[in-house]
Amino acid sequence: MKLFHDPAQQVEKFSSHVYIIHYFSVEINISLQIEKIALQNEKCFRNSEKRREIKRFVY
């Protein structure tokens, strides 16, 4: 049974892999949230620009 000759090492390897996967998923999540916020800001900016255009036409 070569697989279980050092169980501590096996667990350590496994947990480090899980940690790396978790780290990347957190990174991706954060970047997606930043993108979402950026898109919302862009929408708000465009809406305010449209309002300005409308005001320019009205006055």
Helices and strands as residue ranges (DSSP letters): H 7-58
